[in-house]
Amino acid sequence: MPYQSGDPGPEPGPPRRHRSRGPLIAVAVIFTALVVGGVSTLFLLRQRAEEASVATATEAPPSPAPPTGTPEPGGAAPESSADPRFVKVGQCVRNDGPLGGQPKLAITECGPKTYEVLRRFDGATSGEKDAEAKCARVEGYTNWYFFDSELDTLDFVLCLKLR
């Protein structure tokens, strides 16, 4: 039916649209997740650094010095005759680090003032308390040493006896 001059007819202008709040909520959720994740990461890194800074019952070494030399491309690092990562039960190590400072273990011949490796635990370690608990079951140990790296497969604990 055609419009007559007395009929109001349709209202001019575009129809009213309702805005969706979905994108705004999504941005808020993502922002909150990023903030919580960042704070959690900082907390965990700080806690891990504190755990790695301490290490023995009497004169403990917390972590070895970074390995010297560079690994061969595409292969594993060669075994160093003095690197504590490769020490075996029955071998001895000495602490070349400064007195009261970060220990720097090196494999050496057994003798006075060296540490004999009584037991070695390979695999993930959570630090000082874990090393202490593991070595508590080893008869005759006097000191312990742990290495806690970013890769848990490289972690180890040594239970040592001062000779």
BAMARVEX-874221 format. One record per residue: residue number from 1; x, y, z of N, C-alpha, C, O, CB in turn. Coordinates in Angstrom, 1 decimal, decimal comma, m for minus. Glycine has a CB too. Example, Ala and Ser with C-alpha at 12.3 -4.5 7.8 and 13.67 -1.06 7.14 Angstrom:
# BAMARVEX-874221
- 1 13,2 m5,7 7,8 12,3 m4,5 7,8 13,2 m3,3 7,8 14,2 m3,3 8,5 11,3 m4,5 9,0 .
- 2 12,8 m2,2 7,1 13,7 m1,1 7,1 12,9 0,0 7,9 13,4 1,1 8,0 14,1 m0,6 5,7 .
# end
This chain:
# BAMARVEX-874221
- 1 0,8 m1,2 0,0 0,0 0,0 0,0 0,9 1,2 0,0 1,8 1,3 0,8 m1,0 0,0 1,2 .
- 2 0,6 2,2 m0,9 1,4 3,4 m0,9 1,2 4,3 0,3 0,1 4,2 0,9 1,1 4,2 m2,2 .
- 3 2,2 5,1 0,6 2,1 6,0 1,7 1,2 7,2 1,3 1,4 7,7 0,2 3,5 6,4 2,2 .
- 4 0,5 7,6 2,3 m0,3 8,8 2,0 0,2 9,9 2,9 1,0 9,6 3,8 m1,8 8,6 2,3 .
- 5 m0,1 11,1 2,6 0,5 12,2 3,3 0,1 12,2 4,8 0,9 12,8 5,6 0,0 13,5 2,7 .
- 6 m0,9 11,6 5,2 m1,3 11,5 6,7 m0,6 10,4 7,4 m0,6 10,4 8,7 m2,8 11,4 6,8 .
- 7 m0,1 9,4 6,7 0,6 8,3 7,4 2,0 8,7 7,8 2,7 9,4 7,1 0,7 7,0 6,5 .
- 8 2,4 8,2 9,0 3,7 8,6 9,5 4,8 8,0 8,7 5,8 8,6 8,5 3,9 8,2 10,9 .
- 9 4,7 6,8 8,2 5,7 6,1 7,4 6,9 5,6 8,2 6,9 5,8 9,4 6,1 7,0 6,3 .
- 10 7,8 5,0 7,5 9,0 4,5 8,3 9,9 5,7 8,8 9,9 6,8 8,1 9,9 3,6 7,4 .
- 11 10,6 5,5 9,9 11,5 6,5 10,4 12,7 6,6 9,6 13,3 5,6 9,1 11,9 6,2 11,9 .
- 12 13,2 7,8 9,3 14,4 8,0 8,5 15,6 7,6 9,3 15,6 7,7 10,5 14,5 9,4 7,9 .
- 13 16,7 7,3 8,6 18,0 7,0 9,2 18,2 5,5 9,4 17,3 4,7 9,2 18,1 7,7 10,6 .
- 14 19,5 5,1 9,7 19,9 3,7 9,8 19,3 3,1 11,0 19,0 3,8 12,0 21,4 3,5 9,7 .
- 15 19,1 1,8 11,0 18,6 1,2 12,3 19,6 1,2 13,3 20,8 1,2 13,0 18,1 m0,3 12,0 .
- 16 19,2 1,2 14,6 20,2 1,2 15,7 20,8 m0,2 15,9 20,2 m1,2 15,9 19,4 1,6 17,0 .
- 17 22,2 m0,2 16,1 22,9 m1,4 16,3 23,4 m1,5 17,7 23,7 m0,5 18,3 24,1 m1,5 15,3 .
- 18 23,4 m2,7 18,3 23,9 m2,9 19,6 25,3 m3,4 19,5 25,7 m4,3 18,7 23,0 m4,0 20,4 .
- 19 26,2 m2,7 20,3 27,6 m3,1 20,2 27,9 m4,3 21,1 27,4 m4,5 22,1 28,5 m1,9 20,7 .
- 20 28,7 m5,2 20,5 29,1 m6,4 21,3 30,4 m6,1 22,1 31,3 m5,4 21,7 29,4 m7,6 20,3 .
- 21 30,4 m6,6 23,3 31,5 m6,4 24,2 32,5 m7,5 24,2 33,5 m7,6 24,9 31,0 m6,2 25,7 .
- 22 32,3 m8,5 23,3 33,2 m9,7 23,2 34,6 m9,3 22,9 35,5 m9,8 23,7 32,7 m10,5 22,1 .
- 23 35,0 m8,5 22,0 36,4 m8,2 21,7 37,0 m7,5 22,9 38,2 m7,7 23,2 36,5 m7,3 20,5 .
- 24 36,3 m6,6 23,6 36,8 m5,9 24,8 37,1 m6,9 25,9 38,2 m6,8 26,6 35,9 m4,8 25,3 .
- 25 36,2 m7,8 26,1 36,4 m8,9 27,2 37,6 m9,7 26,8 38,4 m10,1 27,7 35,2 m9,7 27,3 .
- 26 37,8 m10,1 25,5 38,9 m11,0 25,1 40,2 m10,3 25,3 41,2 m10,9 25,8 38,7 m11,3 23,6 .
- 27 40,3 m9,0 25,0 41,6 m8,2 25,2 41,9 m8,2 26,7 43,0 m8,3 27,1 41,4 m6,8 24,7 .
- 28 40,9 m8,0 27,6 41,1 m7,9 29,0 41,6 m9,2 29,6 42,4 m9,3 30,4 39,8 m7,5 29,7 .
- 29 41,0 m10,3 29,1 41,4 m11,7 29,5 42,9 m11,9 29,1 43,7 m12,4 29,9 40,5 m12,7 29,0 .
- 30 43,2 m11,6 27,9 44,6 m11,9 27,4 45,6 m11,0 28,2 46,6 m11,5 28,6 44,7 m11,5 25,9 .
- 31 45,2 m9,8 28,4 46,1 m8,9 29,2 46,3 m9,4 30,6 47,5 m9,4 31,1 45,5 m7,5 29,3 .
- 32 45,3 m9,9 31,3 45,4 m10,4 32,6 46,2 m11,7 32,6 47,1 m11,9 33,5 44,0 m10,7 33,2 .
- 33 46,1 m12,5 31,6 46,9 m13,8 31,5 48,4 m13,4 31,4 49,2 m14,1 32,0 46,4 m14,6 30,4 .
- 34 48,7 m12,5 30,5 50,1 m12,1 30,3 50,7 m11,5 31,6 51,8 m11,8 31,9 50,2 m11,0 29,2 .
- 35 49,9 m10,7 32,3 50,5 m10,1 33,6 50,7 m11,2 34,6 51,8 m11,3 35,3 49,5 m9,1 34,2 .
- 36 49,7 m12,1 34,8 49,9 m13,2 35,8 51,0 m14,1 35,4 51,8 m14,6 36,2 48,6 m14,0 35,9 .
- 37 51,2 m14,4 34,1 52,3 m15,3 33,6 53,6 m14,6 33,8 54,6 m15,3 34,2 52,1 m15,6 32,1 .
- 38 53,7 m13,4 33,6 55,0 m12,6 33,8 55,4 m12,6 35,3 56,5 m12,9 35,6 54,9 m11,2 33,3 .
- 39 54,4 m12,4 36,1 54,7 m12,3 37,6 55,1 m13,7 38,0 56,1 m13,9 38,8 53,5 m11,8 38,4 .
- 40 54,4 m14,8 37,6 54,8 m16,1 38,0 56,2 m16,5 37,5 56,9 m17,1 38,3 53,7 m17,1 37,4 .
- 41 56,5 m16,1 36,3 57,8 m16,5 35,8 58,9 m15,8 36,6 59,9 m16,4 36,9 58,0 m16,0 34,3 .
- 42 58,8 m14,5 36,9 59,7 m13,8 37,7 59,9 m14,5 39,1 61,0 m14,6 39,6 59,3 m12,4 37,9 .
- 43 58,8 m14,9 39,7 58,8 m15,5 41,0 59,6 m16,8 40,9 60,5 m17,1 41,8 57,4 m15,8 41,5 .
- 44 59,3 m17,7 39,9 60,0 m19,0 39,8 61,5 m18,8 39,5 62,3 m19,5 40,1 59,3 m19,8 38,7 .
- 45 61,8 m17,9 38,7 63,3 m17,6 38,4 64,0 m17,2 39,6 65,1 m17,6 39,9 63,4 m16,6 37,2 .
- 46 63,4 m16,3 40,4 64,0 m15,8 41,6 64,2 m16,9 42,6 65,2 m17,0 43,3 63,2 m14,6 42,2 .
- 47 63,2 m17,7 42,8 63,2 m18,9 43,7 64,3 m19,8 43,3 65,0 m20,4 44,1 61,9 m19,6 43,8 .
- 48 64,4 m20,1 42,0 65,4 m21,1 41,5 66,8 m20,5 41,7 67,7 m21,3 42,0 65,2 m21,3 40,0 .
- 49 67,0 m19,2 41,5 68,3 m18,6 41,7 68,7 m18,7 43,2 69,9 m18,9 43,5 68,3 m17,1 41,3 .
- 50 67,8 m18,5 44,1 68,1 m18,6 45,6 68,5 m20,0 45,9 69,4 m20,2 46,8 66,9 m18,1 46,4 .
- 51 67,8 m21,0 45,4 68,1 m22,4 45,7 69,5 m22,8 45,2 70,1 m23,6 45,8 67,0 m23,3 45,1 .
- 52 69,9 m22,3 44,1 71,2 m22,7 43,5 72,3 m22,0 44,2 73,5 m22,3 43,9 71,2 m22,4 42,0 .
- 53 72,1 m21,0 45,0 73,2 m20,2 45,6 73,8 m20,9 46,9 74,8 m20,4 47,3 72,7 m18,9 45,9 .
- 54 73,1 m21,9 47,4 73,6 m22,5 48,6 73,9 m24,0 48,3 73,4 m24,6 47,4 72,6 m22,4 49,8 .
- 55 74,8 m24,7 49,2 75,0 m26,1 48,8 75,7 m27,1 49,7 75,8 m28,2 49,2 75,6 m26,2 47,7 .
- 56 76,1 m27,0 50,9 76,6 m28,1 51,6 76,4 m28,1 53,1 76,0 m27,1 53,7 78,1 m28,2 51,4 .
- 57 76,7 m29,3 53,6 76,5 m29,5 55,1 77,6 m28,8 55,8 77,4 m28,2 56,9 76,4 m30,9 55,4 .
- 58 78,8 m28,8 55,3 79,9 m28,1 55,9 80,6 m27,1 55,1 80,8 m25,9 55,5 80,9 m29,1 56,4 .
- 59 81,0 m27,4 53,9 81,7 m26,5 53,0 81,2 m26,8 51,6 82,0 m27,3 50,8 83,3 m26,7 53,1 .
- 60 80,0 m26,6 51,3 79,3 m27,1 50,1 79,5 m26,3 48,9 79,5 m25,1 48,9 77,9 m27,3 50,3 .
- 61 79,7 m27,0 47,8 79,8 m26,4 46,5 78,4 m26,4 45,8 77,9 m27,5 45,6 80,8 m27,2 45,6 .
- 62 77,8 m25,2 45,4 76,5 m25,2 44,8 76,5 m25,6 43,3 75,6 m26,4 42,9 76,0 m23,9 44,9 .
- 63 77,4 m25,1 42,5 77,3 m25,4 41,1 78,7 m25,3 40,4 79,5 m24,4 40,8 76,3 m24,6 40,3 .
- 64 79,0 m26,1 39,5 80,3 m26,1 38,8 80,4 m24,9 37,9 79,5 m24,3 37,5 80,6 m27,3 38,1 .
- 65 81,7 m24,5 37,6 81,9 m23,4 36,7 81,5 m23,9 35,3 81,4 m25,1 35,0 83,4 m23,0 36,7 .
- 66 81,1 m22,9 34,5 80,7 m23,3 33,1 81,8 m24,1 32,4 83,0 m23,8 32,6 80,3 m22,1 32,3 .
- 67 81,5 m25,0 31,6 82,5 m25,8 30,9 83,4 m25,0 30,0 82,9 m24,0 29,4 81,9 m27,0 30,2 .
- 68 84,7 m25,4 30,0 85,6 m24,7 29,1 85,6 m25,4 27,8 85,3 m26,6 27,7 87,0 m24,6 29,7 .
- 69 85,9 m24,6 26,8 85,9 m25,2 25,4 84,6 m25,1 24,8 83,6 m24,9 25,5 86,4 m26,7 25,5 .
- 70 84,5 m25,3 23,5 83,2 m25,3 22,9 82,9 m26,7 22,3 83,8 m27,4 21,9 83,2 m24,2 21,8 .
- 71 81,6 m27,0 22,4 81,2 m28,3 21,8 81,4 m28,4 20,3 81,3 m27,3 19,6 79,8 m28,7 22,2 .
- 72 81,6 m29,6 19,8 81,8 m29,7 18,4 80,4 m29,5 17,7 79,4 m29,9 18,3 82,3 m31,1 18,0 .
- 73 80,3 m28,9 16,6 79,1 m28,6 15,9 78,3 m29,9 15,7 78,9 m30,9 15,1 79,3 m27,8 14,6 .
- 74 77,1 m29,9 16,1 76,2 m31,1 15,8 76,5 m32,3 16,7 75,9 m33,4 16,5 76,4 m31,5 14,4 .
- 75 77,4 m32,1 17,7 77,7 m33,3 18,6 77,7 m32,8 20,0 77,5 m31,7 20,3 79,0 m33,9 18,2 .
- 76 77,8 m33,8 20,9 77,9 m33,5 22,3 79,3 m33,0 22,7 80,2 m33,1 21,9 77,6 m34,8 23,1 .
- 77 79,3 m32,3 23,8 80,6 m31,7 24,2 81,5 m32,8 24,6 81,1 m33,8 25,2 80,4 m30,7 25,5 .
- 78 82,8 m32,7 24,3 83,7 m33,8 24,6 83,9 m33,9 26,1 83,9 m32,8 26,8 85,1 m33,6 23,9 .
- 79 84,2 m35,1 26,6 84,4 m35,2 28,0 85,7 m34,6 28,4 86,7 m34,8 27,8 84,4 m36,7 28,4 .
- 80 85,7 m33,8 29,5 86,9 m33,2 30,0 87,4 m34,0 31,1 86,6 m34,5 31,9 86,6 m31,7 30,4 .
- 81 88,7 m34,2 31,2 89,2 m35,1 32,3 89,0 m34,4 33,6 89,2 m35,1 34,6 90,7 m35,3 32,0 .
- 82 88,7 m33,1 33,7 88,6 m32,5 35,0 87,2 m32,0 35,3 86,9 m31,5 36,4 89,6 m31,3 35,1 .
- 83 86,3 m32,0 34,3 84,9 m31,5 34,5 84,1 m32,4 35,4 84,0 m33,6 35,2 84,2 m31,4 33,1 .
- 84 83,5 m31,8 36,5 82,8 m32,6 37,4 81,5 m33,3 36,9 81,0 m34,2 37,5 82,4 m31,8 38,6 .
- 85 81,1 m32,8 35,7 79,9 m33,4 35,1 80,1 m34,9 34,8 79,2 m35,7 34,6 79,4 m32,7 33,9 .
- 86 81,4 m35,3 34,6 81,8 m36,6 34,2 82,4 m37,5 35,3 82,9 m38,5 35,0 82,7 m36,5 33,0 .
- 87 82,4 m37,0 36,5 83,0 m37,7 37,6 82,1 m39,0 37,9 80,9 m39,0 37,8 83,1 m36,8 38,9 .
- 88 82,8 m40,0 38,3 82,2 m41,3 38,6 82,4 m41,7 40,1 83,3 m41,2 40,7 82,7 m42,4 37,7 .
- 89 81,6 m42,6 40,6 81,8 m43,1 41,9 83,2 m43,6 42,1 83,6 m44,4 41,2 80,6 m44,1 42,3 .
- 90 83,8 m43,3 43,2 85,2 m43,8 43,4 86,3 m42,8 43,0 87,4 m42,9 43,5 85,4 m45,1 42,7 .
- 91 85,9 m41,9 42,1 86,9 m40,8 41,7 86,9 m39,7 42,8 86,0 m39,7 43,6 86,6 m40,3 40,3 .
- 92 87,9 m38,8 42,7 88,0 m37,7 43,6 87,9 m36,4 42,9 88,2 m36,3 41,7 89,3 m37,8 44,5 .
- 93 87,4 m35,4 43,6 87,4 m34,0 43,1 88,0 m33,1 44,1 88,1 m33,4 45,3 85,9 m33,6 42,8 .
- 94 88,5 m31,9 43,6 89,0 m30,9 44,5 88,2 m29,6 44,3 87,7 m29,4 43,2 90,6 m30,7 44,3 .
- 95 88,2 m28,8 45,3 87,5 m27,5 45,1 88,5 m26,4 44,8 89,3 m26,1 45,7 86,7 m27,1 46,4 .
- 96 88,5 m25,9 43,6 89,5 m24,8 43,1 88,8 m23,5 43,3 89,5 m22,5 43,0 89,9 m25,1 41,7 .
- 97 87,6 m23,4 43,8 87,0 m22,1 44,0 87,5 m21,4 45,2 88,2 m22,0 46,1 85,4 m22,3 44,2 .
- 98 87,2 m20,1 45,4 87,7 m19,3 46,5 87,1 m19,8 47,8 85,9 m20,3 47,8 87,4 m17,8 46,3 .
- 99 87,8 m19,7 48,9 87,4 m20,1 50,2 86,1 m19,3 50,6 86,1 m18,1 50,6 88,5 m19,9 51,3 .
- 100 85,0 m20,0 50,9 83,8 m19,4 51,3 83,0 m18,8 50,1 81,9 m18,2 50,3 84,1 m18,3 52,2 .
- 101 83,5 m19,1 48,9 82,8 m18,6 47,7 82,2 m19,7 46,9 82,1 m20,8 47,4 83,8 m17,8 46,8 .
- 102 81,9 m19,4 45,6 81,3 m20,4 44,7 82,3 m21,5 44,5 83,5 m21,3 44,1 80,9 m19,8 43,4 .
- 103 82,0 m22,8 44,7 82,9 m23,9 44,5 83,2 m24,1 43,0 82,3 m23,8 42,2 82,4 m25,2 45,2 .
- 104 84,3 m24,6 42,7 84,7 m24,9 41,3 85,4 m26,3 41,4 86,6 m26,4 41,7 85,6 m23,8 40,7 .
- 105 84,6 m27,3 41,2 85,1 m28,7 41,3 85,9 m29,1 40,1 85,6 m28,7 39,0 84,0 m29,7 41,6 .
- 106 86,9 m29,9 40,3 87,7 m30,5 39,2 88,1 m31,9 39,6 88,4 m32,2 40,8 89,0 m29,6 38,9 .
- 107 88,0 m32,8 38,7 88,4 m34,2 38,9 89,9 m34,2 39,1 90,6 m33,6 38,3 87,9 m35,1 37,8 .
- 108 90,3 m35,0 40,1 91,7 m35,1 40,4 92,1 m36,4 41,0 91,2 m37,3 41,2 92,1 m34,0 41,4 .
- 109 93,4 m36,7 41,2 93,8 m37,9 41,8 93,4 m37,8 43,3 93,4 m36,7 43,9 95,4 m38,1 41,7 .
- 110 93,0 m39,0 43,9 92,6 m39,0 45,3 93,9 m38,7 46,2 94,9 m39,3 45,9 92,0 m40,3 45,7 .
- 111 93,7 m37,9 47,2 94,8 m37,6 48,1 94,2 m36,8 49,3 93,0 m36,6 49,4 95,9 m36,9 47,4 .
- 112 95,1 m36,2 50,1 94,6 m35,4 51,2 93,9 m34,2 50,7 94,3 m33,6 49,7 95,8 m35,0 52,1 .
- 113 92,9 m33,8 51,4 92,1 m32,6 51,1 91,3 m32,7 49,7 91,1 m31,6 49,1 92,9 m31,4 51,1 .
- 114 91,0 m33,9 49,3 90,2 m34,1 48,1 88,9 m34,7 48,6 88,8 m35,2 49,8 90,9 m35,0 47,0 .
- 115 87,9 m34,8 47,8 86,6 m35,3 48,1 86,4 m36,6 47,2 86,4 m36,5 46,0 85,5 m34,3 47,9 .
- 116 86,2 m37,7 47,9 85,9 m38,9 47,1 84,4 m39,0 46,9 83,6 m38,7 47,8 86,3 m40,2 47,9 .
- 117 84,0 m39,3 45,7 82,6 m39,5 45,3 82,1 m40,8 45,8 82,5 m41,9 45,3 82,4 m39,3 43,8 .
- 118 81,2 m40,8 46,8 80,6 m42,0 47,3 79,4 m42,5 46,6 79,1 m43,6 46,4 80,3 m41,8 48,8 .
- 119 78,6 m41,5 46,1 77,4 m41,8 45,4 77,0 m40,6 44,4 77,3 m39,5 44,7 76,2 m42,0 46,4 .
- 120 76,5 m41,0 43,3 76,1 m40,0 42,3 74,6 m40,2 42,0 74,2 m41,3 41,6 77,0 m40,0 41,0 .
- 121 73,8 m39,2 42,0 72,4 m39,2 41,6 72,2 m38,4 40,4 72,3 m37,1 40,5 71,4 m38,8 42,8 .
- 122 71,9 m39,0 39,3 71,7 m38,3 38,0 70,2 m38,0 37,9 69,3 m38,8 38,3 72,2 m39,0 36,8 .
- 123 69,8 m36,9 37,3 68,4 m36,5 37,1 68,0 m35,3 37,8 68,9 m34,7 38,5 67,5 m37,7 37,5 .
- 124 66,8 m34,9 37,7 66,3 m33,6 38,2 66,6 m33,5 39,7 66,4 m34,5 40,5 64,8 m33,5 38,0 .
- 125 67,0 m32,3 40,1 67,2 m32,0 41,5 66,6 m30,7 41,8 66,6 m29,8 40,9 68,7 m32,0 41,9 .
- 126 66,0 m30,5 43,0 65,4 m29,2 43,3 66,3 m28,3 44,1 65,9 m27,3 44,6 64,1 m29,5 44,1 .
- 127 67,5 m28,8 44,4 68,5 m27,9 45,1 69,0 m28,5 46,4 69,1 m29,7 46,5 67,8 m26,6 45,4 .
- 128 69,3 m27,6 47,3 70,0 m27,9 48,5 69,3 m29,0 49,3 69,9 m30,0 49,7 70,1 m26,7 49,4 .
- 129 68,0 m28,8 49,6 67,2 m29,8 50,4 67,2 m31,2 49,8 67,3 m32,2 50,5 65,8 m29,3 50,7 .
- 130 67,0 m31,2 48,5 67,0 m32,5 47,7 68,4 m33,2 47,9 68,4 m34,4 48,1 66,6 m32,2 46,3 .
- 131 69,5 m32,4 47,7 70,8 m33,0 47,8 71,1 m33,5 49,2 71,6 m34,6 49,3 71,9 m32,0 47,4 .
- 132 70,7 m32,7 50,2 70,9 m33,2 51,5 70,1 m34,4 51,8 70,6 m35,3 52,5 70,4 m32,0 52,5 .
- 133 68,8 m34,5 51,4 68,0 m35,7 51,6 68,6 m36,9 50,9 68,6 m38,0 51,5 66,6 m35,4 51,1 .
- 134 69,1 m36,8 49,7 69,6 m37,9 49,0 70,9 m38,4 49,6 71,1 m39,6 49,8 69,9 m37,5 47,5 .
- 135 71,8 m37,5 50,1 73,0 m37,9 50,7 72,9 m38,4 52,1 73,7 m39,1 52,6 74,0 m36,8 50,6 .
- 136 71,8 m38,1 52,7 71,5 m38,5 54,1 71,5 m40,0 54,2 71,8 m40,6 55,2 70,2 m37,9 54,7 .
- 137 71,2 m40,7 53,1 71,1 m42,2 53,0 72,4 m42,8 52,7 72,5 m44,0 52,6 70,0 m42,6 52,0 .
- 138 73,4 m42,0 52,4 74,8 m42,5 52,0 75,7 m42,5 53,3 76,0 m41,5 53,8 75,4 m41,6 50,9 .
- 139 76,1 m43,7 53,6 77,0 m43,8 54,8 78,3 m43,2 54,6 79,0 m43,5 53,6 77,1 m45,3 55,1 .
- 140 78,8 m42,4 55,5 80,1 m41,8 55,5 80,3 m40,5 54,8 81,4 m40,0 54,7 81,0 m42,8 54,9 .
- 141 79,2 m40,0 54,2 79,4 m38,7 53,4 79,7 m37,6 54,4 79,2 m37,5 55,5 78,2 m38,4 52,6 .
- 142 80,5 m36,6 54,0 80,8 m35,4 54,8 80,3 m34,1 54,1 80,0 m33,2 54,8 82,3 m35,3 55,0 .
- 143 80,2 m34,2 52,8 79,7 m33,0 52,0 78,9 m33,5 50,8 78,9 m34,7 50,5 80,9 m32,2 51,5 .
- 144 78,1 m32,6 50,3 77,4 m32,9 49,1 77,5 m31,7 48,1 77,9 m30,6 48,5 75,9 m33,1 49,4 .
- 145 77,2 m32,0 46,9 77,3 m31,0 45,8 76,2 m31,3 44,8 75,9 m32,4 44,5 78,7 m31,1 45,1 .
- 146 75,5 m30,2 44,4 74,5 m30,4 43,3 74,7 m29,5 42,2 75,2 m28,4 42,4 73,1 m30,3 43,9 .
- 147 74,3 m29,9 41,0 74,3 m29,1 39,8 72,9 m29,0 39,3 72,3 m30,1 39,0 75,3 m29,6 38,7 .
- 148 72,3 m27,9 39,3 70,9 m27,7 38,8 70,9 m26,8 37,6 71,2 m25,6 37,7 70,0 m27,1 40,0 .
- 149 70,6 m27,3 36,5 70,6 m26,6 35,2 69,2 m26,4 34,7 68,2 m26,9 35,2 71,5 m27,3 34,2 .
- 150 69,1 m25,6 33,6 67,8 m25,4 32,9 67,2 m26,7 32,4 66,0 m26,9 32,4 68,0 m24,4 31,8 .
- 151 68,1 m27,6 32,0 67,6 m28,9 31,6 67,8 m30,0 32,7 68,9 m30,2 33,1 68,4 m29,4 30,3 .
- 152 66,7 m30,5 33,2 66,7 m31,4 34,3 67,5 m32,7 34,0 68,0 m33,3 34,9 65,3 m31,8 34,7 .
- 153 67,7 m33,0 32,7 68,5 m34,2 32,4 70,0 m34,0 32,6 70,7 m35,0 32,7 68,2 m34,6 30,9 .
- 154 70,4 m32,8 32,8 71,8 m32,5 33,1 72,1 m32,4 34,6 73,2 m32,3 35,0 72,3 m31,3 32,4 .
- 155 71,0 m32,3 35,4 71,2 m32,2 36,9 71,8 m33,4 37,5 71,7 m34,5 37,0 69,8 m31,9 37,5 .
- 156 72,6 m33,2 38,6 73,1 m34,3 39,3 73,4 m33,9 40,8 73,6 m32,7 41,0 74,4 m34,9 38,7 .
- 157 73,5 m34,9 41,6 73,9 m34,6 43,1 75,1 m35,6 43,3 75,1 m36,7 42,9 72,7 m34,9 44,1 .
- 158 76,1 m35,0 44,0 77,3 m35,9 44,4 77,3 m35,9 45,9 77,2 m34,9 46,6 78,6 m35,3 43,8 .
- 159 77,4 m37,1 46,5 77,6 m37,3 47,9 79,1 m37,5 48,1 79,7 m38,5 47,5 76,8 m38,5 48,5 .
- 160 79,8 m36,7 48,8 81,3 m36,7 48,9 81,8 m37,0 50,3 81,1 m36,8 51,3 81,8 m35,3 48,5 .
- 161 83,0 m37,5 50,4 83,7 m37,8 51,6 85,0 m37,1 51,6 85,8 m37,4 50,7 83,8 m39,3 51,9 .
- 162 85,3 m36,2 52,6 86,6 m35,5 52,6 87,6 m36,5 53,1 87,4 m37,3 54,0 86,5 m34,3 53,7 .
- 163 88,7 m36,5 52,3 89,8 m37,5 52,6 90,9 m36,9 53,5 91,9 m37,5 53,8 90,4 m38,1 51,3 .
# end
